[in-house]
Amino acid sequence: MARVLVGVKRVIDYAVKIRVKPDKTGVVTEGVKHSMNPFDEIAVEEAIRLREKKQASEVVAVTCGPTQNQETLRTALAMGADRGIHVEVQGKDYESMTPLHVSKILAKLAEQEKADLIILGKQAIDGDCNQTAQMTASILDWAQGTFASEIKLEDSKMTVIREIDGGLETVELKMPAVVSADLRLNEPRYATLPNIMKAKKKKVAKTSPADLGVDMKSSIEVLEVVDPPEREAGIKVESVEQLVGKLKDGGVI
């Protein structure tokens, strides 16, 4: 049976209206509600379902970030993950952390934990990078199945139905593998009160990028963060002919 690593990221809650800092160095995070990245919830759910089907022996949730990330890790444990690993990243290292850093950390942990499968959300709703799964698979030289809407695991092979622009694509992967979860893969369960209480007793190991031999130096510098431009007011037209004329004048048709 496979040992599964699942990445969980703490992000600003999807229902919160984002505000840019006055100095334009980033977005306001203090005093703002955070939660687990929605795509990561789907990844956790899929890993738990594999264990419930006796296809996974253990589900290990991993998070990278400051102390507050433990709250996100506990959510994964309350959903049903067996144990957690908190890779502590603080201060400037956290502010400049990129998907490549996270990929290197996950790759090191996969080797240490002797994992057979890594499941991640296809992207985080803060950076929308959609890079971590692909980079992790490349570093490990593992097979990858991205944008998964269905997963079937049989012995040492995994079938992934993935969502592409033209519809659906089915790929067969040899284990070990990295999979990224798309929106339609499943519907995550709610953590029940008894499971929330049990999660407090589950083991959470702490480590750091330095312990894993990962250099957090970044080659990317954020110069400025700005609000998107305000949308200009539209105009009303009186007829189809006028609409067509406006579209022609604007070069749309």
Salt bridges, closest charged atoms under 4 A:
GLU45 OE2 - ARG49 NE 2.71
GLU45 OE1 - ARG189 NE 2.71
GLU52 OE2 - ARG189 NH1 2.84
GLU58 OE1 - ARG3 NE 2.95
GLU58 OE2 - ARG83 NE 2.68
ASP82 OD1 - ARG51 NH1 3.22
GLU113 OE1 - ARG83 NH2 2.46
ASP126 OD2 - LYS9 NZ 3.10
GLU150 OE2 - LYS152 NZ 3.62
GLU163 OE2 - ARG184 NE 2.78
GLU169 OE1 - ARG162 NH1 2.63
GLU172 OE2 - LYS157 NZ 3.77
ASP182 OD1 - LYS122 NZ 3.21
